[in-house]
Amino acid sequence: MKLSVQPYRNNSYPTGGVMVRGNAITGWLQAIQELGLTLETVKIYPLPGNTANSTWGCLLELPVNAAVKDTGKYSHCQLAGGLIFLPSFATLHPVMAQEELAKLLRGRRYAFHPETGWVLLETPLDISQHLLLQKPVEVTVRQPAKTIVVPMQVKSFQVKQPEPDKVLKSMDENLFPEQKELNDKPLGLVDKIKLSLLRALFSPSGDDKKYSASKGTTRKPWLEKLGNFLGGKKLDALAEKMQQQYEDLEQRNQKSMDKLMDLFKNNPDEALKYAIPIDEEGTSRGGYEGAIDLSKRWGNFSLFGNTSNGSGGAVIGDSHLRRLINQYHDTATELKKRKEFEKAAFVYLKLLKNPHMAAKTLEEGGLYGEAAAIYLKHCKNMADAAACYERGRMTMQAIDLYKQLNQEEKVGDLYISINDKKNAYYHYGKVADGYEGNHQFVKAALLHKNKMANTEKAQQLLLQGWRTGADANNCLGNYFANIPAEQDLLKAIDTVYKDETNDRTEVHFLQVIQQEHARNEASEELTREIAYEIIARQALLNPEIVSELKGFNKTDKHLVKDVLKYKQLRKSIQLPGKTS
C-alpha cells in the first residue's frame, strides 16, 4: 500500500508538535521557553537537512493536553494516529483507521517534513548531554526598605493634635521669653534733692506741664542759650547725661497706675508682664485710691497655669479699676488687629478672667486646638470644644467628644469625612434604630437612603410606617418619590392599592396619589381610575369626598357644578339616624 500526504482545507488531526528551524540547540531551548514548555515535559527530535550530516532543525513533541494555543513563528504539526507528525493543512491518503496505521508502520513513529520528506523518529535527544551546568552561585539577597507609596488620590486627611493637657503645657513653656524687670525703686532723700535741681534745667515736652514717659523732656530755653554761647561738645554731652538722669527720676516718681498706663501705650508687650489681674489674689475694688504694687507678675504670657511671681495683689480704687479694665480691653483689641491672637487671649484669660472670650479669640486666629483646650479646661464646654476640633480637622478628638455628647449622627458624619464607612454606618444605624423605635419612619428612611446608600431598607421602613399609620401620608409619599422609573412607579402604586390599602386607609391613599397625579404625568391615568373607585365607594357615607374629584380632573368645566349638585342632593336625602 502506498501512503501519501496531500494538502487539505483544514486540520483533521489534533496538535502533536512544533517544528523549529535552525541547527543550534540554543535556538531550540529558546523556542521551548517562548512556547511556555519545560524540558521535563517536551521531547526533542532532531530533523536532518537536505545534505549529508546536516540538521534542518528539530521537532518538539508536545505533552498530552498541552496548553499551547499559539505557536507563533514556529510551524504547527498534527499527530495522526499517534504515530505520524504532519504539517498543518495536510492529510493522509488513503484515510486509515488507527489500528491499520499502527499495523502498517509496525508501531514506529514518523514525521513528514515539507522539504526532506519522511523522517523516522527513533530516540529523542538527551539534552543533558549537551548542557554544561555551572555550580550555583551563592547570592546574598538584600531586602530593600519599605518604600513610601504616594497615593494617587487623597480621600481624607486629619490634623494630629496632642492631648489638651499637653497643649496647655507646651504653650506654658514656649509662648513668650522672659524680659527684664522694671526699675520701680522708690526715691530716696538724695534722689529727691537731685530731682528738684534737675527740674530747674529741664521741662516736660508739649503743652501738658506734667511729666509723661510717652512725651519725654526738653531743656529750658536759658540752658539752650547758655550751651550755644559757651559751645563745646563736652558741655553738650554733660547736658544729655543730666537730661537722661532727670527722665529716669521722673519716671520713678510717677504714680504706679500712670506708669502702667504709659507702659501699655508705649510697650504693651512689656506692660502685660506687670499687669494686674482683676479679682485674683487680693486684687479687688476699693473705696479709696489705693497704691498699686508694680512688681513683675508674669514670667511669660502663658495662657495656662499660674506663673505669677507670688508678689500678691493690691486694692484698687473704682476709678483706677475702670481705667484698668478699659485699658485691658483696648490692648486685647489692638493685639487682635496685629494678628497676635495668643497675646490677646492672655489678656482675656489671665487679666480679665474671661475664658470664653479667650477661646473665641484663639478660634478667630485659627488656633483651634488651643481654643478647644480652653473650652474644656476653663469653660467646661464640651460642645464648643468639639466644634473647634472639627474645624481644625482634628477629627478623632472631635469624634471622642461628640460620642460623649451622644450626637451619633455627627459622629457618623465625621467618620465619613475620613473615609471610614464601617464606623460611620454603625453610628448612623444607632440613630436610625432610635427613630424607628419612636415610629419616626420618615427620618429613619432618609438616614438609610441619604447617608447609608440603602434605598431598599428605606423603602421597607416607609411601608412599615404606612401600614402602622405612623405619619402614613408622608411615609407613602416618600415611598413613591424614591421610585425614579415610571413603570416601576405605576406598578408600586397599583400594588400598594391592592395589597396594602383597606377601607380605613384608602382615604389617606387617595390624598397621596393626588400628589402623584399632579407630580407625574405618567401616573395620571392610573391614579384617576383608582381615585374614581375610592370616591365611588366612600361617597355614600362621606359625601364630602366627592370634592377630591377636582384634583384628578381639572379639564372638565362641568365637574365642579356636578359636585355641588351631588352634595345638595345628598343633604336633601334623609340618612339613617338623621333628619333632613
Salt bridges, closest charged atoms under 4 A:
GLU61 OE2 - ARG109 NH2 2.75
GLU115 OE2 - ARG21 NH1 3.13
ASP184 OD1 - LYS259 NZ 2.85
ASP191 OD2 - ARG252 NH2 3.71
GLU224 OE2 - ARG219 NE 3.91
ASP236 OD1 - ARG219 NH1 3.16
GLU250 OE2 - ARG199 NE 2.94
ASP258 OD2 - LYS210 NZ 3.76
ASP258 OD1 - ARG323 NH1 3.82
ASP269 OD1 - ARG338 NH2 3.83
ASP269 OD2 - LYS343 NZ 2.96
GLU280 OE1 - LYS353 NZ 2.00
GLU289 OE1 - HIS320 NE2 3.12
GLU340 OE2 - ARG338 NH2 2.53
GLU340 OE1 - LYS343 NZ 2.75
GLU363 OE2 - ARG391 NH1 2.94
GLU390 OE2 - LYS410 NZ 2.84
GLU408 OE1 - HIS427 ND1 2.50
GLU408 OE2 - LYS430 NZ 3.29
GLU409 OE2 - LYS451 NZ 2.76
ASP413 OD1 - LYS451 NZ 3.07
ASP494 OD2 - LYS498 NZ 3.14
GLU500 OE1 - ARG467 NE 2.93
GLU506 OE1 - ARG537 NH2 2.91
GLU516 OE1 - ARG519 NH2 2.57
GLU544 OE1 - LYS567 NZ 3.39
